Amino acid sequence: MTTSTLNRTQFNGHSMVGTLQRVLVCSPRNAGWDDPQRSNRWRELGFHHAPDFDTAQQQHEILTRELKSAGAEVLELPTSQDLSLDAVYAHDSSLATDFGLILLRPGKINRQAEAAQHGRFCRSAEIPILGEISAPGSAEAGDILWLDDKMLLIGRSYRTNSSGIEQIEKLLSLHGIEVVSVPLPHGAGPDVCLHLMSLISLLDERTAIVDLPWLAVETVELLRSRNFRMIEIDPSERDTLACNVLALGNNRLLAIEENRGTNERLRGAGFDVRTFPGSELCINGGGGPTCLTRPLLRA
């Protein structure tokens, strides 16, 4: 089997809702949550309180079991002293495409070393690297959404700037991909993470869960023009990441169990909602199930 043939069986990237088959994660252990030198920096990283490693690790193991139960092969990002606590949110530092991964340059300074670790993982897994975002560009995958296999929606935020968006567009325009940029609100300011995917997650090809009052008019109009059904979160669960839901494919979703009101809305809409506890792993650090996973292959 040639490398190119092997690669096609190991990665793609233009769907966020197909059946999840291969996914990269980074456990709290590998992200250094049990390392006092790194865990003591929780305040500057924007965590709500000092991390509880044991609880976070247990919650991550439940997450991993749910992913495997859904049929996905789960791969682990190796540990490195270059990683901060935020590395557990493995989604943000690379963007999967059908042509290889784009190594991003997070707008949060402590996360910029993560892209190099994703690059090392790609080389070990024989996944090609399509390109790399360089200064002054910044981009985090939490701001990036595949609406379909030919259109990429990117939120312009405190973490993803115009230069980063332009570099992504240049890489993907050669492959016929349309990149659409939309603004994100100021929210609580640059020190608090507000990604596009804090406000919208795709559930299937034509359904999205949204925090509608916080979405830009341009985004809402785009979704409506493409006939998306929008399911609104329970607004009381905004701060517990209710909009952060991972599509597993075939009408199955993975959500944080604490968001019971929103999860019932999703079940009422016909989805099979699986849950895991996220009090420490997700809510404390501001990243839900999409943030915790870097999907590499969907069917």
C-alpha positions in Angstrom: 0.0 0.0 0.0 1.5 3.4 -1.0 1.7 6.3 1.5 -0.9 8.3 -0.5 -3.4 5.4 -0.4 -2.7 4.9 3.4 -3.2 8.5 4.1 -6.6 8.6 2.4 -7.8 5.9 4.9 -6.6 7.9 7.9 -7.8 11.5 7.5 -10.2 13.9 5.9 -11.7 17.1 7.1 -14.6 18.7 5.3 -17.5 17.5 7.4 -18.2 18.2 11.1 -21.2 15.8 11.2 -20.3 12.6 9.4 -19.7 9.4 11.4 -16.7 10.0 13.6 -14.1 7.3 12.8 -10.7 8.7 14.0 -10.1 11.4 16.6 -7.1 13.0 18.4 -7.4 13.9 22.1 -5.0 15.1 24.8 -5.6 13.9 28.3 -5.2 16.1 31.4 -2.2 13.9 32.3 -0.5 14.6 28.9 -1.4 18.3 29.2 0.4 18.6 32.6 -2.6 19.0 34.8 -0.8 16.9 37.4 2.4 19.1 37.1 2.3 21.8 39.9 4.5 24.1 37.8 1.9 24.2 35.1 -1.3 23.8 37.1 -0.3 26.7 39.3 -0.7 29.0 36.2 -4.5 28.4 36.1 -5.4 32.0 36.8 -3.4 33.4 33.8 -5.0 30.8 31.6 -8.5 31.9 32.5 -9.6 28.8 34.5 -12.3 29.5 37.1 -10.4 27.7 39.8 -7.4 25.6 40.5 -7.7 22.4 38.4 -8.5 19.1 40.1 -6.4 16.7 38.1 -8.0 13.4 39.4 -11.5 14.5 38.6 -10.5 16.0 35.2 -8.7 12.8 34.3 -11.6 10.6 35.3 -14.0 12.8 33.2 -11.6 12.6 30.2 -11.6 8.8 30.5 -15.4 8.8 30.4 -15.2 11.0 27.3 -12.8 8.6 25.7 -15.0 5.6 26.4 -18.0 7.4 24.8 -15.9 8.1 21.7 -14.8 4.5 21.4 -18.4 3.3 22.1 -19.5 5.4 19.1 -17.0 3.5 16.9 -14.1 6.0 16.8 -10.4 5.2 17.0 -9.0 7.5 19.7 -5.4 8.7 19.4 -3.5 10.5 22.1 -1.3 13.6 21.6 2.0 12.8 23.3 3.0 14.7 26.4 5.5 17.5 26.2 6.8 20.2 28.5 5.8 22.7 25.8 2.1 22.0 26.4 0.0 24.1 28.8 -3.2 23.1 30.6 -5.1 24.3 27.5 -3.6 21.6 25.3 -6.4 19.3 26.6 -8.6 21.3 24.2 -7.0 19.5 21.2 -9.4 20.9 18.6 -7.9 24.4 18.4 -4.3 24.1 17.1 -4.9 22.4 13.8 -7.6 22.4 11.1 -8.3 19.1 9.4 -8.9 19.2 5.6 -9.2 16.6 2.9 -5.7 17.7 1.8 -4.0 17.4 5.1 -3.9 19.4 8.4 -3.3 23.1 8.6 -1.2 23.9 11.6 -2.7 27.0 13.2 -1.2 29.8 15.3 -3.5 30.3 18.3 -4.2 33.8 19.4 -3.6 32.8 23.0 0.2 33.0 23.4 0.6 30.0 25.8 -1.0 27.8 23.1 1.3 28.6 20.2 3.6 25.6 20.9 0.7 23.2 20.5 0.8 23.5 16.7 4.3 22.1 16.6 3.1 19.1 18.6 0.3 18.6 16.2 2.8 18.7 13.4 4.9 16.0 15.0 1.8 13.9 15.5 1.0 14.3 11.8 4.4 13.1 10.7 4.2 10.1 13.0 0.7 9.3 11.7 1.6 9.8 8.0 -0.9 12.7 7.7 0.3 15.4 5.4 0.6 19.0 6.5 -1.2 21.3 4.0 0.3 24.5 5.5 1.0 26.5 8.6 -0.2 29.9 9.8 2.6 32.4 10.5 2.9 35.7 12.3 1.2 38.2 12.3 -1.6 35.8 11.6 -3.5 34.0 14.4 -6.2 31.4 14.1 -7.9 28.9 16.4 -10.1 26.1 15.0 -12.7 26.9 17.6 -13.5 29.8 15.3 -13.8 27.6 12.2 -16.8 25.7 10.9 -17.3 23.6 7.8 -20.8 24.4 6.6 -20.3 21.8 3.8 -17.4 20.3 1.9 -16.9 23.5 -0.2 -17.6 26.3 2.3 -15.6 27.2 5.4 -17.0 29.7 7.9 -14.5 31.6 10.1 -15.2 33.9 13.0 -13.0 37.0 13.2 -12.3 37.2 16.9 -9.7 38.1 19.5 -8.2 34.6 18.8 -8.5 34.6 15.0 -7.4 37.7 13.1 -7.7 38.9 9.5 -4.2 37.8 8.6 -4.9 34.3 9.8 -8.1 34.2 7.9 -6.4 35.4 4.7 -3.7 32.7 5.0 -6.3 30.0 5.4 -8.2 31.3 2.5 -5.0 31.3 0.3 -4.3 27.7 1.2 -7.8 26.5 0.5 -8.7 28.6 -2.5 -6.3 26.5 -4.6 -8.6 23.6 -3.8 -11.9 25.3 -4.7 -12.9 26.1 -1.1 -14.9 29.2 -0.3 -14.0 30.9 2.9 -16.5 33.2 4.5 -15.5 35.5 7.4 -18.0 36.7 10.0 -17.5 38.9 13.1 -17.8 37.7 16.6 -18.9 39.9 19.6 -16.7 41.4 22.2 -18.4 39.3 24.9 -16.4 39.5 28.1 -13.3 40.7 26.4 -10.0 39.3 25.0 -9.1 37.5 28.2 -12.2 35.3 28.0 -12.4 32.7 25.2 -15.3 33.3 22.9 -15.1 31.2 19.8 -17.5 30.9 16.9 -18.2 27.4 18.2 -19.1 28.8 21.6 -22.2 30.1 19.7 -22.9 27.4 17.1 -22.3 23.7 16.6 -23.5 21.7 13.6 -25.6 18.6 14.5 -26.2 17.3 11.0 -26.0 18.6 7.5 -28.9 21.1 8.0 -29.3 21.5 11.8 -27.3 23.7 14.1 -27.5 24.3 17.8 -27.1 28.1 18.4 -26.9 30.8 21.0 -28.9 33.0 18.7 -28.8 36.4 20.6 -25.0 36.3 20.4 -24.6 35.4 16.8 -23.8 38.1 14.3 -26.6 39.0 11.9 -24.4 37.9 9.0 -24.1 34.4 10.4 -27.8 34.1 11.1 -28.6 35.3 7.6 -26.1 32.8 6.1 -27.6 29.9 8.0 -31.1 30.9 7.0 -30.1 31.3 3.3 -28.9 27.7 3.4 -32.1 26.5 5.1 -30.5 25.4 8.4 -32.8 24.5 11.2 -31.6 26.3 14.3 -32.2 24.8 17.8 -31.6 27.4 20.5 -29.8 26.5 23.8 -31.4 26.9 27.2 -30.1 30.4 27.9 -29.5 29.6 31.5 -26.8 27.2 30.3 -24.8 29.6 28.2 -22.0 29.8 30.8 -21.8 26.0 31.1 -21.0 25.7 27.3 -24.4 24.3 26.2 -23.7 25.2 22.6 -20.6 23.1 22.6 -21.9 19.7 21.2 -20.0 17.1 19.2 -21.7 15.4 16.4 -20.8 11.7 16.3 -22.8 11.0 13.1 -26.0 9.0 12.4 -28.1 11.4 14.6 -25.8 10.9 17.7 -24.4 13.7 19.7 -22.0 14.0 22.7 -22.8 16.7 25.2 -21.9 17.8 28.7 -24.3 16.2 31.2 -24.6 19.3 33.3 -26.6 21.1 30.5 -29.8 19.1 31.1 -32.2 21.7 29.7 -30.4 22.0 26.4 -29.9 18.3 26.2 -33.6 17.7 26.5 -34.3 20.2 23.7 -31.9 18.2 21.5 -33.6 14.9 22.4 -37.0 16.5 21.7 -35.6 17.4 18.3 -35.0 13.7 17.6 -31.3 13.4 18.5 -29.6 10.6 20.4 -27.7 12.6 23.1 -24.9 10.8 25.0 -23.3 12.7 27.8 -20.3 12.8 30.1 -19.5 14.9 33.2 -17.7 18.1 32.4 -17.6 20.1 35.6 -13.8 20.1 35.9 -12.7 19.0 32.4 -14.9 21.4 30.5 -16.6 24.1 32.5 -13.6 25.1 34.6 -11.3 25.6 31.6 -14.0 26.8 29.1 -13.9 24.0 26.5 -16.6 21.5 25.7 -16.6 18.2 23.8 -15.8 19.8 20.4 -12.9 21.6 22.0 -11.6 18.3 23.5 -11.5 16.5 20.2 -9.6 17.0 16.9 -11.6 14.8 14.5 -9.3 13.3 11.8 -11.6 11.1 9.9 -15.4 11.0 9.3 -17.4 8.8 6.9 
